[in-house]
Amino acid sequence: MPNFCAAPNCTRKSTQSNLAFFRFPRDPERCRLWVENCRRADLETKTPDQLNKHYRLCAKHFEPAMICKTSPYRTVLRETAVPTIFDLTSHLNNPHSRHRKRIKELTDEDIRRIKERRLESSIEQLHSKSERACVEEEAEVEGGADPPALSQEQREEQEYVRALMETLLLMGRQGIPLGGSGGEEEEEEEEEEERGGTAAAFVPSNLQALLEARLGAGDAALRRRLEGVAVNEEFCPPAERRRVLAFLEGAGREALLREVRDASFFSLLTGEPADFPAGTRLPVFLRFVDQEGALREELAGLLPMPGGDGDGDGDGDGDGDGDGHALAGHLEAQVTQVWGLRMEHCRGQAHSASGSFSGRVGAAARRLSSRYPMAVLTPQSCCALNVLLARRMPLGAVRAVVGTLGEVRALLRAEAGLGVELERVAAAQWQGSPERARERQERRRAWVARWPETHDAFEVAAELLEPLALCLDAVREDAERRWDDRLARRALAVSEALSDFQFVATLVILKNALAFTRAFGRNLQGETLDVFFAANSLTAVLHALAEVLDNVEVYHEFWFEEAVTLAATLGVSADLPRPFLLRQAAPDAATRIRPEAYFKEHLTLPIMHFVIQEVKDMFSENHLRALRCLSLVPAVMGHMKFNTSEEAHAHGYRGDLPNPDTLPAELHCWRIKWKHRGREVPLPASIRQTLQLSDVKFFPNVNAFLRVLSTLPLLRGAGGAGGAQQRLHAYLDSTPARQRSTCMALLHTNQHLLPDLDQMAAQYTQTPEPPL
């Protein structure tokens, strides 16, 4: 909404001028002087609050000395500024014009009263200035060696900074973008204007709107600071905003790093790369056990992805190992040089990158593992092993399946009516078996709610394929106009993907190939006892996968036949992929490759080779040795009849223990303690329960050992573990890429880490030049 100048004979408004517009002051005496000089009788009946809220004067009515231009984005009036430049005669040249802002004619008595009030005001200002000087002089004499108290100006500055920080934290907590249209992209435009670019029309940002709301609600700190600021310019200039955000980000990170250093050992986790206006960023999390014994997983930063598309194919994946080595060096430098941690204290690493970034991140993980063998590479506890394996496969067909399934899940979660329609279609198909229909319904709902965590994700997707295709066809046709056009377009895109035989064949082959790791992955995300036995069953899993590879002809024949049958129910014929046919130079019937042979060479064999190698890489000997040490947990020890040998697997962790020489004797006492416990004493079933025991401190090596094992990203935690990733995903899901800001993402994720607001405001104001 434009601001109009309240001065008589002035027709300027903020949308047609680059001039600053100022509010009437709330101070009654100053406001009275402004009204008197305006010579508008209709303003004399209004209160200072009404005038402050609804009336403005443009900068043309003030002497240049009364206006301060503190930055390209900030114009401020001096505290004693009074408007003195007015056109009170031009309306006389046109007596027939209609003036909404009528000028008051002053009588001799009015002029005399105005002069007396101005004289009294000048005398009062002189007296107050001399009194302040005497008080400051007395304070200097009486202060002695005590630290000087904050001056009134310093207190007001600190209160203003606190209010500004509080507003920014509110925006971070609620996921409100900084600007009205963009995040970092908007800041880049503002930087260009600061360097001398063309100034665009003023558009209030979200921060400006919130500050104005607080100002209108009577916030004293903001009122004192922003009362004289032009209303058509940003209250908080971009440079100041960036400094405050950088300070808040640094304060939260420093609090986190202090806790990590106190914990000594940590694990390094990276999330799915995310798009920001300034480029792709890699989320980096730190997992550790704090001083209270609680397992924590916190966001440490959003790092720029180094390098570019080194292989020239335009897909962003670079040349694999080359870009992976650069990424590994970037991660190591960030952790050691910037954050001040030691990679020698890193005991685990896990990475969630998929698609075009999986090759680079995988190469970086292998590089870090070779440099720091104790930083064992593991899966993440928040993602099912089978889904993680599929996400990392460097095959375009597999990426298409994973992406389409993600889009299906997003559709079902966003449109509740679509889920109801799918339930109706599925119930009609499976009405002959109520129990099985009910079981499939529960699995389907679990898949929609959290498909990355479901171990049977591809089995459920194959079951859903036919009812889902029918449901999407109903949305596309939509004779009754039940669905909007946007949903119909999304449904059309997904339906076309499902009607491709390559999609069906890839889904079926994935489902069958990953069936051999499904139970293994489920145990890895189960209780501590399940994880312990999963570590000992890895050999059997690899043997089963190798047997499939040795007899791939037989297995692929069954899998391909299943894919053909499923495709037939969808009305899809078993053909070669269209891009492959277009690349062929019109082969004759004798040399043309059959679909079964094509999918064996291009899908089944690459998938089996990848799964076997990836499982071996994720479960190295150091990793398995660490998992076998879970026998320290009393429930595992009891299941093994207290016949365990942790000493054989703990050799690599001796340097992490306070008294490694006494470890054998301490482990013997630990086993005896639980073996001869009373019958009413239950065995703790997890590392967390064990660490919460009051007497675990009498076993310092066991306590330290369990804390180190807790940091392994594979082990599912309770409470805070994984919460940071969920909060970051919530921010990314609710904020379009062009409106995202790395600082706001960190504030949204890490607000619980920030110190007290008063403390941060005091520290910020005492810093001569806050870091940019």
Phi, psi and omega in degrees: 000129183289155176259131178255143179284134183273356182288146178294146179062018177244123183249016183286146171221158192295332182282346181247010185209149175270007180291152174279145176243136186240144176286156169291141182290152177280336179300122186303319184292313179294320181297322179297320178296320179297317182294318179300316182289330178292331180062040176247115183294329183290341180276343184291338182271358184262150181280160177303324179294319178295317179295319181297325185279326192242351188234145182224155171236138180277168187291344182294345184262010180239148173297144179305328181291342180277352186246132178246127176260091185284338178197171178301344184246006186220120176239124187233142173275148173292158185298331183260012185295135177225134179290133183229351185254109182222149174261106184251008186233342188297334180291342180289336180287343180228079186295343182271355181287151180261123183248119174288326182260085184284141183269134180277130176276125184274136173270170178299322179296319178299316181296318180297317181295322179297316180297318180296317181295322180292322177295315179298321180295320179296318180297317180297322179295320178296316180297317182293324180294318180292324178295318179297321180296320179295318180297318180295323179293318178296322180296321179296323182288317184278342187296319182063226184271354181293150178297138183296141178286158179293138175286169179300320180295319179294320178297317180294321177298317180294320179293323178295315180298321178298316179296321179294316178297319180298321178292318179295322178293323176298317178296320178295318182296321183270358180069033180273125179298153182294310184265177178283335184231341183201171181258256182292331177298318179294323179295324178296320177297320179294322178297321179297320178294322180295330180278003176114010179288175181289129181284129178276169178297144183290123175236116183299135177277171176297322177297318178299317181296318180292320178295320178295324178295318178293322179295317179292334179280356175098024178296115186294319182296315179290324181298315181297324185275323190252004183303319184262008181281142179301136185281344179257027173224156183296129175297319180249102183300157182304320181296317179294320179298317179295322179295316180295316179297318178296323178295315179297317178299316179294323180295316178295318181293320181295322176297320178294313183295328177297319178291323179294319178295322177295328180283341178077307187245149183207170172236153183252124180234141174237144179262191178289128178305140185238148180274131173232160180305328181274001180130180181283135180240143180255113177291132179239125181245152174243132180246130184202170176251121184281183185293338178273002180084010180270138178280128184236148175220110189233150178282123180263334180177166175242101189267140174296140177285118182287153177077183180223212181273085187291339183267358174075011181267357175077010183260000176085000185267355177065201182258023173077257187297321181298309178293328178296320178294321177295319179293320178298317178296323179294316179296314181297317179295321180296315183291317187272312187274320183273314184269348175073024176260166180249125178294339175296341178265002178279125184248001179190157175212145179213142186225138185249008184298142179225177176064225186290343182266350186297324180295316181293314182292323177297318178296322177295321179296317178296322178297314179295323179295323179289326180280326182230086186300333181283346175275075189290142179276124182225163168289167175268144182291340184272003182225132179297146183301316182295320178294320178298316179298317180295320180296329184272352183292129182275047181241130182299322180294321179291319177300320179296320179295313181297318179294320179293319178296323175296321178292322177299314180297318179297321178298314183292328180282327184279328184244099181298324180296328178293322176296321177296319179296320178295319177300318181295315180294317181295320180296323178293328180284324187251026184290344179288340181229090185300319182295315180292324178297320179294319179296315179294325178297317178296317179296321180295318180293321176296322179296316180294321184290320186206064186294328177297341181261357183269130184282340178254036186301318185280332174295314179295320179298321178294322177294326183281346193301310183293307178298328179293318179298318178296320180296316181291325176297320178296322178293321181294316182287305170044062180294333183270002179057046179279336187244149179281168184294324181298314178295321180298321179293317178296319179296323179296316180297316180292320181297320178295323178294320181291334183274012177263129183295328178299322177297313182297313181297319180295317180298316181293317180294319176300313181303314184284322181292321182274358176295335181283345178250002185294309180295323178298314179293324178296319178295325180297333180257014179267207178289168183302323178297320178296319180296320180299315180286332176296320179299327180275353179257005183298321180301319180293323179296313179297324178296318179294319178294320178295324179295321176298317181294322179292330182243041187296330180300314183291312182297317183294326179300315179293318181294319181293321178297321176297320179295319179296318180296316179295320179296325180297324178294337178266357182076028182250132179272153182278093181239166173288154178299141182300317178301324179293319180295323180292332180281342181282144182268063176047063180291154177280173185296332184285326184260355183291132181286141179277151180304321181299315180292322180298311184289335175292315183286326188259349180232299188300308182296311178299322181295315181294316179298318181294315183299315181298313182292321181292320178297319178296319181292321183285338182236069178289175181296321178296321179295313180296323179297320178294319180293327178291338177286356175293352174295352174293336179291128187305323180296321177292319180299317179294322179295330178270015180058031178058025178252070183242161183224071181294331183302326183292335183254354187265005186300318183291344183255009182300325180291345180270355186262147180290324181224074185298333182292334181264009183300312182302316180293322180292321178295323177298315178296324179297316179293318180297321180303315184274334179290324183254029177289166175287156183295334181279353182269116179283156177273124176302134187259356181218167178296320181298313179299323180292319180291338180279354179293142183288332184262008179292339180292342177280357176237076189299322180291317178297317179301312180295320181297315180294323178295321177294316180296328181298332183287348180300125184297341181292326188284130180286130180260179177240150175076248191283340183298125181090347182295324180296320179295320179295319179294320178294317178299321179297318178296314182294323180291327185267353184239121176300152186302323184286346180255002183282153176220133181297322179296315181291327176296319178292320178295321179296325186273326192244024183299329182290348181270346187287142176292184180298143182298317179300319180296316180293320179296318178296318180293321181295315182289335180276350177277123184302313179228098179304144184295140178280000000 
